[in-house]
Amino acid sequence: MESLESLYAEYKDCRRCDLAESRRAVVFGVGNPQANLLLLAERPGGLDEITGAPFSGPAGDMLYRILAAPKVEIPKWDVYITNIVLCRPPEDRSPRAGEIKACSDRLWKHIELVNPKIIVAMGRLPMIYFLGVKGKLEELRGWYETLVRGRRVPVFLTLNPASALYGEPEEIKRKKIMMYEDWQRIASKLKETKA
């Protein structure tokens, strides 16, 4: 039977796309392999390549502050995090469609092995390539669903915490408010699934 360990072994030296030429390391995933909540982001960053874990550095700090916030209060042990692609693209560009496609079989196996009760799609690439939705992310935030092992799984589309790290102060504040509202909705649904 396949496990996260065997999936990692299959992909730790992956050569399925051109990102293999420039990456320093494959950034597989981090968290509880039986988590109720799977967070799906876009791509690893520079610090992620060094630590081997998604959401290292400022974006991770912000994410964990959101998880710990009042009316959210989702424990880290109930979360698993991975990305649409496992390798950091050169100069932190967005992954290309072919690179995403090369990683898609792994992504679906990854999700099936964790088998979460809820998936949180964070950012534009999960919106387009995981949910198949196009448009303005801020207007499309909310609940969707997908099938995992023949079971309907709720998916919440929200902003990537990294998007609220830079920009004009008013823009940052607006994004933080949206994320906080979104995460309260996610936390409420998570409580329902455990009831």
Beta strands, then each sheet from edge to edge (+ up, - down):
strand 1: 30-31
strand 2: 37-41
strand 3: 79-83
strand 4: 118-122
strand 5: 142-148
strand 6: 151-158
sheet 1: 1+ 3- 2- 4- 6- 5+
end
